[in-house]
Amino acid sequence: MSANQFPPVSEVLTRLAAERLEVVNACAKLGKMPFHEAAMTWLESRKPFIGKRTFKDYTHYIATLTQFFGDIRLENLANPDYLRAFQLERSKTCGPSTVNHECCIIQQLLKRIRKWNEVSPFYEPLPMPHNSPGRAMTSDEERKLLEVGAQHPGWAVAYWLAVLSMNTAAGPGELVGLQLRDLSVENPETARIFIREDVKNKHRVREVPLNSDALTAVNALLALAKSRGAGNGDHYLVPFRCWRDHYDPTRHGFWPKTAWNEMCAAAGIKLRGYDLRHHGLTKLAEKNPEQVVLKIAGHVSPQMLRKIYAHVRLDALRGAVDSISSATRAHPAKKPADHGETPEQTLLRVAQAADQLGIPADKALQLLVEYERQQSLNRNGGKPK
């Protein structure tokens, strides 16, 4: 390749300098804009690179920030005192996760105008709580919730959404984002839903088969949706309520909080709508391999599943420990009978049982040793041998 095929270095440097100057001028212009105008200009530039749900969330965050900061110039927000004042005021009305997400918008805007370095040494996000992200119901709680929910016609949408969530492990946002084209319910043998709209990330786009309870719930919600004007494939399973008895099926509705709270209160339990997803995944994790749970949950990795959905209920844990324990107490290892197990065979059975339960074999053995120690203490009145 001859050298004359390339443009002169001076031309390349001149072009790059001009492009850089254009970027600097654009950033300077953005910094001079009032906050809302600057934020929406920035958001439009990000639109090709973010999802529909993210764009919607960012729009809401910007609206909240505009209420607090008003017409202040964007460049003037390069002041840690402004961010701290926003954190203190906003945290009076919402949790730390929402506040941190909203501050993240300011962070991205200041990075765009090359001002974030002036703030970052002094900025600290609000600490997140360390409590469990959700819980699973006991069998009695589940039975009571379903019994109570079925009695009140005004709770129909909340009741059927709860049944569907418990049997598909789909979250509230995923269910209200279902359109009629996402339902395949003609054949009970192959009935399923396609979750693809209004999900948090691409790994939550998935196909979930329907069992008999879930199919009944979908058909009931479908009948309600049709009575409210839904009929086309683009219409939503939960139409948006404009006012009393008037619905817009081209817009998705929201989780029925009032009916749901009344239903839970009548059942005597405290439960978020999103806890139904945790409950469904917990029931799946009790009886199915991790790969199956991951396929239905739509998560990225087994590590995330273990971190967020470590809610396997006490009765299932006790049964798991008992099943492993009974396998290891089959016979003493000194002289196994012809029909007994060798120690190696017993360990293999323990490993197989652990694999079915979705826990590492070494953890299963540690659990077994601790269980045997506790049983020994119980048999000896709490005194070690």
N, C-alpha and C positions, 0 to 999 in steps of 0.2 A: 504494500500500500504506500503510495507516494505521499509526501508531506503536503502537496498542494491540494489534497482532497479535504483537508481540514481548514476551517476559517482561521484567520490570524488570531493569535492569543489576545491581542488588544481588543479585537471586535467582541470576543466572548466576554472579556472582563467588562467592557463597556455595557453590554446587554445585561449582564448580571447586576451591575451597579444600578442600572436604570430600574430593573425589576425590584431590587431591594429598596430603592428610594420610593417606589410606588407603594410597596407594602408599608413602609414607615409612614408615608403620608396618609394612607388609609387608616392605620392605627391611630395616628394623631387626630384625624377627623372623627373617628369613633369615640375617642376619649373626650372630645369636646361636646358630644351629644348629651342631651338629658338621658337619665338612666333608662327609662322605658324605651325610647327610640333606639338607643345604642343596643339594648338587650335584644329587641326584636330584629334589628339588622343583623346582629351576630347570629341569632337563632335561624334566620333564613339562610345564612351562609352554611350552617351546619345541617340543614334539612336533608341534603343528599346522602349524608353519612350516618344518620341516626334513624331508628325505627319510628313507626307511627305512634306507638305508645310513649316512647321517650319524648318525642316532640310535644305530645299532649301534656305530659307531666311537666316539661320545662316551661310550657306556656303558663301553667298554673303557678309554678314557682315564681316566674317573673312578675305575674300579677300581684302576688303577695309581697314581693320585694318592693314593687312600685308603690304599694300602699304605705310602706314604711319610709322609703327614701325619697319619694316624690320626684321632683324635677332636678335633683342634684346631678351635676355632671359626673359622668362615669369616672373620669380621671381623679375626681375628688374622693372617690371611695377607696383610694389607696391609703387608707388610714385605719389602723387596727382598732381604734376606738369606735369607729362606726360599726365594724363587724361585731365587736363585743357588745355594743348597745343593742344591736339587732338580736343577738343570741339571747340576751337577758330578757328582752321584752317578748320575743316570739316563744320562748320556752314556757311562758306563763299559760299559753293556750294550746300547745301541742308537744309532742315528744321529741327527744333528741334526734331521732332518725330523720324526721321531717326538717328540723332546723339545719342539720348538717347537709341535707340534699339542697336546701335553698342557698346555703352559704357556698356550696360547690358551684352554683351558677356565677356568683360573684368572683370566685376564684378563676373560673374559665374566662370570664370577661376581662379580668385584670391581666391574665396571662396574654390575652390577645393584644392588649395595648402595652405590653411589656412593663407592667407596674406591679406584678404580683411579688417580685423579689423584695419590694419595699415593705410588704405586709407579712410574708410567710414566716419570718423569725418570731413574730408576735402572735400568730394565729394558732388557736387550738380548737379542734372540733369538740363538741360536747360528748362526754363519755356515754357509751351505750350501756344499758342495763345488762346484767349477766344472768337474768332469770331465763327459764325455758321459753323458747319461741312459741310454744303451744302445748296442748295436752290432749290426751285421748280419754274418751268416756269409759266408765265401767259398763259392764253388761246391763246392770240395773238402770243406770242413767240412760243408756241408749233405748232400752225398752220403754221407760217412762216417757222420754221425749217423744218417741214415735206414737205412743198411745194418746198422749195429750194433744199433739199436733194434728192428729187426724180428726179431732172432735170439732174443730172450729173452722167453718167455711172461709172466714176472713183470713185465715192463716194458710190457705191452700198453696200459694206460690212459695212461701217460706218453707212449708212442710215438704213439698215435692223437690225443691232445690236441696234441702237437707238430705233427703233420701238419695238423690242423685249424687251429691257430693260424697256421702259416706260410701257409696258403692262404686265410685269411679276415681276417688282421690283427686278430683278436680276442685280447684279453689273457686271462691265466689266470683272473682273477676273473669275467670275462664268460662264459667257457666253462663253469666249474663252476656258474655260476648259471643255465645253460640248463635249462628244463623241457621235458618231452616235447611240450607244446603249442606250444613255440617252434620245433619242427622241421617242415619241409615237405619230405619226401623221396620222396613217392610217384612223382612224375614227374621224371626226371633233367633234363628241359629247363627246368623251373621250380623246381628244388630250391633251398632257401634256409633260413636260420635267422633268427629274430627275437631280437635282443639287447635285452632290456628290463628284466631283473631284475639287481640287484646291480651296477649301473654307477655310475661316480663322479658323473656329472651328466647332465642331460636331453639334452645334445647327443650323448651316446654311445648313446642309444636309436636303433636303426636296424635295417634289414633288409639282410642280406648274402647274395648269391647264392653257390651252391656249385659249384665246378668238379668234375671227376671225382675228383681226389684228396681233396678235402674231403668229397665225398659218400660215398666209401669209408670215410673216417674216421668220419663221423657214423653210418653203418650199423653199423660195428664197435663203436663206443661204445654204440649203442642195443641191440645184441645183448648186450653185457656188462651193461648196466643192467637189461634184462629178466631176465637170469639171476640178478640180485641183488634181484629183487622189484619193479622198476619196471613200471608198466603203465598208470597213470592219467595224464591230461594234466598234473596238478599234481605228479607225481613228477619227480625230477631225473635228468638224463642221467648225472651222476656222483653216485651215492647216497653218503650219509654212512656211513662204516665204524664200527660200534659196537665190534666186536671181530673177531677172526679169523673170516672166512666169515660174518659177520652184518652186515647193512646195513639202514639206514633210508632208504628212497627218498623219504620226505616231507621230508628235510633234505638240503641239498646238501653234497657232499664238498669236499675241499680239493685243491689242486694236489699231485700225488704227488711230494713233494720227494725222498724217499729213492730211489725208482726213477729219477727224473730225474737226480739227481746221479750215480748209478751208471752210467746210460746215457751221460752226458757224459764221465765218467771213462774209460769203455771206448772212447769215440770219440776221446779225447785232446784235448778242447776244454773251455774254461771258459765257461759260458753260463747266464744266468738264464732262468727260464721266461718272464719278461716280454720278454726280448730277441727271442723268436720273433715278437712283434707288430712290433717294430722291423724285424726281418728281412723280414716280409711286406710292410710298408709301403715298405721300401727297394726291394724288387723291383717293387712297383707303380709307385713314383716313377720308376724307370728307363725304363718303357715307356708310361706313361699320363699324360694331362694332370692337372694339379693338382686340377681339379674332381672327377675320378673318384676320386682318392686321398682327397680330403676326404669324399666321400660314403661310402666304405667305412670310413674311419677313424672317422668320427663326431666330428670335432673342430669347434671353433667357427669358426676363421678360418684362412686360408692362412698368416698370420704365425706362428701357433702351430705349424702343420705344418712350416714351414721352420726354426723354432727347435729343435724337438724331434727331427725326423726327417731331419736333414741328414747322412745316412749313405750317400748314393749311392756305390757302390763304385768303386774306382780304375779298373777295366777299363771300367765304363760311362762314367765321366768322360772317360777317354782316347778312347773311341769318340765321345763327344759332341764333344770338341774336334776330333778328326780330321774328323768330318762337316762341321763348320762351316768348318774350314780348307780342305778340298777344294773347298767351294763358293766360297770367295773367291779361290782360285788358278786359276780356270778359264782366264782369259786376261788378258794385260796390258790396262790400261785405255786405252792410247794410241789404237789404231785397231781396235776390235772387228770381227771378221769378221761376215758376214751371219748366220751361224748361232750366233755367240757372244752373251755377255751384256753389257749396259751396266753401268757401276758401280752405277747405281741398282737394276738388277735383281738384282745380286749381293747388295747390302745388304738387299734385300727377302727374298732367300732366307735370309740369315743371320737376319733377324728372325723368319721363319717357323720355322726350325729351333730357334731359342731358345724360341719359344712352345710348340712341341711338347715340348721338354725341361723346360718349366716354370720357365725362368729369364728375368730381364729382358733385353731386347735390348742395353742398354748394358753390362750385365755380361758378356754373351756376346762383345761386341766387345772388351772389355778382356781377356777370357780369350784370345781369338784373337790379339790383338796380343802378349801375353806368350808365347803358344805359338810364334808366328812368330819372336819374338826369340830364344827358346831354341833353336829349330831352326836359326836362322842361326848362333848361337854353336857349335852342334854341328858344323855343316858346315865352319866355319872353325877348328876345333880349339880352341874356347873363346875365340877372340879376336874382339872386335867389329870390324865393317868400318870 
